[in-house]
Amino acid sequence: MKGPRCYDGQVRRQAGFTLLELMIAVAVIAILASIAVPAWVKQSSQKKARSEVSTMFAELSAKEEQYMTENSTWMPTGTPGAQYATGFCPAAPSSQGQADTDPCIAANQPWYNLRVGVPTRFLYCSYNIYTGDSTVQPTLPAELAFVTLPTSPIATNWFVLEAHCDMDNDAATDSYYYFSSFDSRIQVTNEGT
């Protein structure tokens, strides 16, 4: 009877992956991630902006309608036959959602007079309200050139809501959203940027 054998003369291959196989797998994952992550970030930015803009446009629109019912004019208001704007509030958009709304709802500011309920203190986008009466055809700033305005005069007083978003923190190309009392669609250009 022989003792236990330590080596039987056959070479057995160890199970597992070689370093080269692991490096190839890591490289493939890195390539896929470099394609998928930017697309996911852009889509996430689009959803954040779209969600906030939809909520704020609904709030601002409802408050403008309420103000019109109570005062027979839109806010901001002034001499008939002229177009008015509130100015952007918050003053500038923030890609981090840090645009402070406190100045917007301070006493005697347009949002205060409209009794706007901001869902959160900080927003990603800044908003402007343009108003006019039936004697004034809306004129929009250059960034809203993508909007097609009615060619015939608008028969009633009107308002236009504009949102300016910079979700990618690149001032070269920003997103602009548009909504009005005479066109109930939210229109957008450069969404997610």
DAWOSUL-V665165 format. One record per backbone hydrogen bond with DSSP energy under -1.0 kcal/mol. NH is the residue of the N-H (numbers start at 1). CO is the residue of the C=O. Records with the same first field share a line. If there is no record, write none. Layout:
NH=CO ; CO
This chain:
22=18
23=19
24=20
25=21
26=22
27=23
28=24
29=25
30=26
31=27
32=28
33=29
34=30
36=32
37=33
40=36
41=37
42=38
43=39
44=40
45=41
46=42
47=43
48=44
49=45
50=46
51=47
52=48
53=49
54=50
55=51
56=52
57=53
58=54
59=55
60=56
61=57
62=58
63=59
64=60
65=61
66=62
67=63
68=64
69=65
70=66
71=67
72=68
84=131
86=129
89=127
94=124
97=94
99=123
101=121
105=101
109=106
113=109
114=110
116=111
123=99
126=164
127=89
128=162
130=160
131=84
132=158
136=133
144=141
145=142
147=144
158=132
160=130
161=179
162=128
163=177
164=126
165=175
173=170
175=165
176=189
177=163
178=187
179=161
180=183
181=159
187=178
189=176
193=190
